Amino acid sequence: IKQQGDQTMDIKQEDVRLYVPEWDNNRDRDEGEQIILHLAPMTGGELRAAQRELVLKNKKLNDDEVYSFAEQAVERIIKTRVIKVENCFDIKGHPIVDGGGLWDQAESDLTDEAYQAMTKISTLRSGLKKD
């Protein structure tokens, strides 16, 4: 899988995890109607690098600038690490098919849950689907 974002990265299909969000009672829907996110986990090194960068920026920025920087980091992660989205539509009924659409079109609670799932993917149990 090649995913476009700030950079092109190679993602192995076997590393991609399927996650069924809790958002909007999604897990109570029939299986064929549930929103499913295909997530490419971040490596520990990527996560630590992002955290270090945020800490360094935090020392030099005011609160509004820190928030803006953090928001940009989350956006980059969502857009590059959510490979595919199934059964998801925005409030106008347009399909959301990938991380870019999730960031630009979805409700923020769903986007937040996707980010939290990615940061904890190695310990995910609830909501994890087998291929």
N, C-alpha and C positions, 0 to 999 in steps of 0.2 A: 504494500500500500504506500503510495506517495501522497502526502498531504501538503497542500499549499498553505502558507501562513506568512509570518515574517521570514521564514526560511523553509526550504524543502527538507523534509526528513523522511527517512525510511522507517516504517513501522511494520513489524512482523505481525501477520494475521493472528498467530497464536498468542500474542501479547494483548490483543484487544479483548476487553471484557464487556459483557452486556449487562447493563444496569437498568432496573425498572424503578423509576422514582416513586416516592410516596406522594408527591405533589398532587393536589386536587383529587384525592382518593383514587389515584391511578391504579394502585395495586388491587382495588376492589372491582375493577372492570374485567370483562371477559378477556381471556389471554390474547386473542387476536386484535383487541382494541387498545391494549395497554401501550403507553409510550415506552419505547426502548431506546436507550442511549448506548451507542457503541463507543467505549472510552479507551483511549490509549494511555496507559499509566505513565506518569512522569517518573524518571529515575530519581533515586535519592540525591544524586549530584545536582540534577536540575532544580529540585526543590530547595536544596541548601543554597545553591547559587542565587536563586530568586530571593530567598530570605536574607542572605548577606547583602545583596544589592539594595533591598528595601531598607535594611538597617543603616547602611551607609548613606543612602539618600535621606533617610529620616533625620539624620544629624544635621543636615544642611538645609532642610526645607521647613516651611511653616505647615500648619495642620492641613490647610486646603491643598497645598501642593503634595503632601504625603498621600492624602486620600486620592488625588488624581493619579499619582504614580501607581498606587496599589490597584486602582481600577484598571489602569492600562495593562498591568501585569496579569490580572485575572482575565481580561479580554483576550490577551494573546494566548493564554493557556486554553481557554474555552474554544477559541477559533482553531487552534492547531491540534488539540487533544480530543475533541468530540468529533469522531470520524464520520458518524452517521447517526441520524435520528429517524425513528420509525413512528408512525401513527401520531404525529404531532402537528398541530395547526395553530396559527396565530388567531387573534381575536376577529380578524376579517375572513378567516377560513382558508388562508393561504398555507400551503404545506411548509413545514420547517424540516429540512433534510440533513443539515450538518451543523457544525459548531458556529459558523458564521451566521446562519439563520437563527440558531438558538440565542446567540448574543444579541442580534439586531431585532428579532421579532418576538421572542418568548417573554413571558412574565418573569420578573426578576427572581421570584421565589424558586422557580424551576431552574433558572441559571445558577442560582446560589447552591441548590442541591447538587447539581451536576459538578460544580467546582469542589464541594465538600466530598463527594464520592471519589473524585479523582485523587484528592490528597490522601484519602484513606483506602485506596483500592487494594492494597496488600492485606488489609484486615476486613474487607467487606464480606459479609455473610448475608445479611438481609437484603434482598433485592437483586442479588447476583444470579444471573441465569447461565446455565450451561448451554453451549452451542448445540 
